[in-house]
Amino acid sequence: MTSDSPMPSPPFPSPDNAALRVVVGNAIASVRNGQASVEEAILHAAVHGWYEGHIQGEDTCPGCDFRGGLPKNGNRG
């Protein structure tokens, strides 16, 4: 799925993140094969999606607590 709208502020991973695709695919598969309820799959995907976004942000900007140029604990506003 792609979108032309801007993504929210991190720690959300970019839509083309390969790990995010795996997380979403696993959530869909777990619902389809009865291993998880929809609610369980959404929670699992949300937690792991947030984590993948955090990793992507750290890779993009070591020392930052989000994607961008401000140092950790910097004023974002």
C-alpha positions as a Markdown table, in Angstrom:
| # | Residue | x | y | z |
|---|---|---|---|---|
| 1 | Met | 0.0 | 0.0 | 0.0 |
| 2 | Thr | 1.3 | 3.4 | -0.9 |
| 3 | Ser | 0.1 | 6.9 | 0.0 |
| 4 | Asp | 1.0 | 10.4 | -1.2 |
| 5 | Ser | 0.2 | 11.9 | 2.1 |
| 6 | Pro | 3.0 | 12.7 | 4.5 |
| 7 | Met | 3.9 | 10.2 | 7.1 |
| 8 | Pro | 3.4 | 11.1 | 10.8 |
| 9 | Ser | 6.4 | 11.9 | 12.9 |
| 10 | Pro | 8.6 | 9.0 | 13.8 |
| 11 | Pro | 9.0 | 6.4 | 15.4 |
| 12 | Phe | 6.7 | 5.2 | 12.6 |
| 13 | Pro | 8.7 | 3.2 | 10.0 |
| 14 | Ser | 8.5 | 4.3 | 6.4 |
| 15 | Pro | 5.9 | 2.5 | 4.3 |
| 16 | Asp | 8.6 | 0.8 | 2.2 |
| 17 | Asn | 10.4 | -0.7 | 5.2 |
| 18 | Ala | 11.0 | -4.4 | 4.5 |
| 19 | Ala | 10.7 | -5.3 | 8.2 |
| 20 | Leu | 7.3 | -3.5 | 8.4 |
| 21 | Arg | 6.0 | -5.6 | 5.5 |
| 22 | Val | 7.0 | -8.7 | 7.3 |
| 23 | Val | 5.3 | -7.5 | 10.5 |
| 24 | Val | 2.0 | -6.7 | 8.7 |
| 25 | Gly | 2.2 | -9.9 | 6.6 |
| 26 | Asn | 2.6 | -12.0 | 9.8 |
| 27 | Ala | -0.3 | -10.2 | 11.4 |
| 28 | Ile | -2.6 | -10.9 | 8.5 |
| 29 | Ala | -1.5 | -14.5 | 8.4 |
| 30 | Ser | -2.0 | -15.0 | 12.1 |
| 31 | Val | -5.6 | -13.8 | 11.8 |
| 32 | Arg | -6.3 | -15.9 | 8.7 |
| 33 | Asn | -4.9 | -19.1 | 10.2 |
| 34 | Gly | -6.7 | -18.6 | 13.5 |
| 35 | Gln | -3.6 | -18.1 | 15.7 |
| 36 | Ala | -4.7 | -14.6 | 16.7 |
| 37 | Ser | -7.8 | -12.5 | 16.9 |
| 38 | Val | -7.9 | -9.3 | 14.9 |
| 39 | Glu | -7.3 | -7.3 | 18.1 |
| 40 | Glu | -4.3 | -9.4 | 19.0 |
| 41 | Ala | -2.8 | -9.1 | 15.5 |
| 42 | Ile | -3.3 | -5.3 | 15.5 |
| 43 | Leu | -1.6 | -4.9 | 18.9 |
| 44 | His | 1.3 | -7.2 | 17.8 |
| 45 | Ala | 1.8 | -5.3 | 14.6 |
| 46 | Ala | 1.5 | -1.9 | 16.3 |
| 47 | Val | 4.2 | -2.7 | 18.8 |
| 48 | His | 6.6 | -4.3 | 16.3 |
| 49 | Gly | 5.9 | -1.5 | 13.8 |
| 50 | Trp | 6.8 | 1.1 | 16.4 |
| 51 | Tyr | 10.0 | -0.8 | 17.2 |
| 52 | Glu | 11.0 | -1.1 | 13.5 |
| 53 | Gly | 10.5 | 2.7 | 13.2 |
| 54 | His | 12.7 | 3.2 | 16.2 |
| 55 | Ile | 15.4 | 1.1 | 14.7 |
| 56 | Gln | 15.1 | 2.9 | 11.3 |
| 57 | Gly | 15.3 | 6.2 | 13.1 |
| 58 | Glu | 18.4 | 5.2 | 15.0 |
| 59 | Asp | 20.1 | 4.0 | 11.8 |
| 60 | Thr | 19.2 | 7.3 | 10.1 |
| 61 | Cys | 20.3 | 9.5 | 12.9 |
| 62 | Pro | 22.5 | 7.9 | 15.6 |
| 63 | Gly | 22.2 | 9.9 | 18.8 |
| 64 | Cys | 18.8 | 11.3 | 17.9 |
| 65 | Asp | 15.6 | 10.1 | 19.5 |
| 66 | Phe | 13.6 | 10.6 | 16.2 |
| 67 | Arg | 14.5 | 11.0 | 12.5 |
| 68 | Gly | 15.9 | 14.4 | 12.1 |
| 69 | Gly | 18.8 | 16.5 | 13.1 |
| 70 | Leu | 18.1 | 17.4 | 16.7 |
| 71 | Pro | 20.1 | 15.6 | 19.4 |
| 72 | Lys | 18.5 | 13.4 | 22.0 |
| 73 | Asn | 16.3 | 15.4 | 24.4 |
| 74 | Gly | 16.4 | 18.4 | 22.1 |
| 75 | Asn | 13.5 | 20.8 | 21.8 |
| 76 | Arg | 11.4 | 19.6 | 18.9 |
| 77 | Gly | 9.1 | 22.7 | 18.8 |
